[in-house]
Every structure is written in C-alpha cells, then in structure tokens.
Amino acid sequence: MNSISDRLKSVKPSSTLSLSQKASELKAQGHDIISLTTGELDFPTPSWICEAACQTMMQGDMKYTAVGGTPVLKQAIIEKFRRENNLDYKPYEIIASTGAKQSIFNAFLATVGPNDEVIVPAPYWVSYLDIVYLTEGKPIIIDCSQEEQFKISPQALEKSITPRTKWLILNSPSNPTGAIYTNAELEAIAEVLLKYPHVMVLSDDIYEHVRFNSEPFSTIASLEPRLKVRTLTLNGVSKAYGMTGWRLGYAGGPQWLIQAMTSIQSHSTSSPSAISQAAAVAALNGPQTFLEEWNKTLQERRNVVFNEMEQIKEFSCVLPEGAFYMYINCQGVIGKSILKGEIINSDQDFASYLLETYGIAVVPGSAFGLSPYFRLSYATDLPKLRIACERIKKAVSELQM
Ligand SMILES: Cc1ncc(COP(=O)(O)O)c(C=O)c1O
C-alpha cells in the first residue's frame, strides 16, 4: 500500500544531497572518489563556539527554550542585523530555527497556498522549488542567463509578477553560481517591487560572509527601507562559521509573519536545539576576524579551479564572487561520445560520466533549473581540488566528436 499525499508527489528528494550520498557510498565501497558536491565548508567550527556549547551542556541548560529562540540569541541576532546590515529589528520580529531551511519552510507554509506564485530566479537552490511544491504553491521560474551573470533583471521580474505573486526569492551570494547582486541591481529590483505592494521578498543572505569582492554587503530591506515591512531577511550560522551540522538559522521580518512562522514551528520542531543556540550566540557575538582568513583560503581555491576550468575549451564560466560554488557551462561536451560509444546528451549524462569514469562527483545543472551546466563546490582542500581538475580535464579530453 502507498498512501503518499498528492502534495508530496511533486516533491523530489534533494538531488544535491542524493548525489553526495552516491559519492559517499562509492567511496565506502573503496572507490577513489573526490566529491565536489557538498554545500558546506571543510573548516571546523571555531573552538570558542564549541566551548560555549560545552559550557551550556555542563551547566545543564538543555531544556526546551522559547520556540523562536532564547532571548539571549535573539539579542545576538538583533545586534548582528544592526551591526552588519543596518537593519533594526525587535525581538518579536526575529525567529531562530533548526537551520535557515526551516525558516523558509515556515515562511512559505504560513503564506503560500494552492496556486499562489513564488518567483524563483534560475539557476536556484534546489530546495526553494520543493518547499513551494510542499505548500501547494506554484514556482514561477525565471531563467537568468550566463550573460546576465545568472541574476534576475528588473524587466524579467516585472513581466513575471501577477496578482497571485506572493514572493520573490533573492539569494546573494548565490547557490549555485556565487553571483552577487550589486547595489544598483538591487535598487532596480526594489524600484519594481515598490510598484507591487502585494509581493513579499525572501532575501536569502546565508552566504553573506563568503565574499571575495571588496564591495560592502547589501541586503534589500536595508537598501530600500520601504520594503522592510514585506521582506524576510534570512541568514544563519551554517555557511559562515562552518556550522552546518549545528542546524541553526534565523530570520528577521514583519511581526505578523514571524508570529505565524513561530506558530508553525511550535507544532513541528519547537525551538532549535538549546546547545546550538548557545553556540550561535558565541558565533555571532564572538570574533569575526578569522572569516577574512577563511575567505582568503576559499578565494585561492576559487582562482585555481577557475583557471583550470577556463583552459578547457568545451567549458565556459563566470568568476564567482562569493559562496563556494562555480557554475560551469558544459555545452561543449554535449553531443560528444565517451569511449564506450555512448553519447553525452545532457549535463546529467556528463555528471554521471565524471563520477563513474573519473570518480569526480559534481551536481548537474538540471538540478538547479538551468542546463547544460554543472556545479562544482570548491569547499575542499587545494591538493584534492588540483587532482579533481586534472581528472576533469582528462575526462573531457577523452570525449570524441
Ligand atoms: C541558498 C541556501 N539557502 C539556505 C540554505 C539552508 O541552510 P541551513 O538550513 O543549513 O541554515 C542553504 C543550504 O545549503 C542554501 O544553499
């Protein structure tokens, strides 16, 4: 018997997670696999953050907390928003969740219903789409080309807004492209949004701290304060502080929305882990200077990988400005054949070929809604990245017309 709900039928399991799982399984079977699929830093969580968590445990502060986060964590989040984003929130405008993913889930479940539309610029982070499907809403996917550096233009945005539009999703720096919206680009988007007061904005800033350009970080609610009443500014400790497994994300937004999100959370997971909340306080209130060192390391890796990929004439890529992903156009391998005679018809075929023949795991662009591309995560040490680049070069050079 199978009594899966209709709601779940349109949802696919996260393809990034399933690919990294396939890579792990092959590795466990003894294959020489380098996985470039992961969405997490390979740096350990800084020691003072772990110590804060240990201290909380030793003190026995491990009971349920307030659903939307402890007052101390909310204060740390408020100060972070004020200090880094020039955004002023009150405690009732803040929620902490079990990962930023849960905050998105809460927000969409609270506001999106059958046939409500959510504008999702493609390429997109895979979960946006499936979360919208889970709410029975309708994702409106807007292709953003390589020429546009994978960013939505104000014209494309305006064309896609209808009376049923509930949300626009912005993600900068972006997963999967590493693109960052400039102030001018965000201002142009804000100008359009001001004309449509029924549209809310999810500003997913989770990669805020992983940036390589010298521009200060911008988020739309701060850049256009008139949009703050309908913007959910989303962030978390996962990507910035090497804390993916701690599961702690947070958001600031209008009171009515935060209240609704908190209500949903109260009936699903309740508060995030008390231990992780204490760790997040230490992360947000503690030293931030190490982030510069981390970014330097990531930038060096990005440069090495970019230079290597640029040498492959079948590929073309845009230099990512942030996050730890590169979104590589692999149009040049489509239609070529592998030694066994099989044709590479899609980025999915190319990703399978790389994994099965050269032990390199990447995520095909089809998972992010824009093909033919693949996403390469460089959150892996440089020696491994160099080997991976060599193998990719060899794999491409062995393809035949
Ligand atoms: C763009 C984007 N937003 C949100 C998240 C969720 O982060 P977390 O739930 O770990 O806080 C991720 C994780 O991969 C992401 O890439």
The ligand as an SDF file (V2000), in Angstrom:
LIG
                    3D

 16 16  0  0  0  0  0  0  0  0999 V2000
   20.9210   29.2100   -0.6840 C   0  0  0  0  0  0  0  0  0  0  0  0
   20.7220   28.4420    0.5800 C   0  0  0  0  0  0  0  0  0  0  0  0
   19.7980   28.8720    1.4540 N   0  0  0  0  0  0  0  0  0  0  0  0
   19.5780   28.2280    2.6000 C   0  0  0  0  0  0  0  0  0  0  0  0
   20.2870   27.0910    2.9370 C   0  0  0  0  0  0  0  0  0  0  0  0
   19.9610   26.3940    4.2190 C   0  0  0  0  0  0  0  0  0  0  0  0
   20.9470   26.4790    5.1720 O   0  0  0  0  0  0  0  0  0  0  0  0
   20.7810   25.8560    6.6260 P   0  0  0  0  0  0  0  0  0  0  0  0
   19.4680   25.1750    6.7030 O   0  0  0  0  0  0  0  0  0  0  0  0
   21.9390   24.9380    6.8100 O   0  0  0  0  0  0  0  0  0  0  0  0
   20.8490   27.0240    7.5720 O   0  0  0  0  0  0  0  0  0  0  0  0
   21.2560   26.5980    2.0580 C   0  0  0  0  0  0  0  0  0  0  0  0
   21.9910   25.3510    2.3480 C   0  0  0  0  0  0  0  0  0  0  0  0
   22.5680   24.7140    1.5020 O   0  0  0  0  0  0  0  0  0  0  0  0
   21.4920   27.3060    0.8510 C   0  0  0  0  0  0  0  0  0  0  0  0
   22.4210   26.9080   -0.0270 O   0  0  0  0  0  0  0  0  0  0  0  0
  1  2  1  0
  2  3  1  0
  2 15  2  0
  3  4  2  0
  4  5  1  0
  5  6  1  0
  5 12  2  0
  6  7  1  0
  7  8  1  0
  8  9  2  0
  8 10  1  0
  8 11  1  0
 12 13  1  0
 12 15  1  0
 13 14  2  0
 15 16  1  0
M  END
$$$$
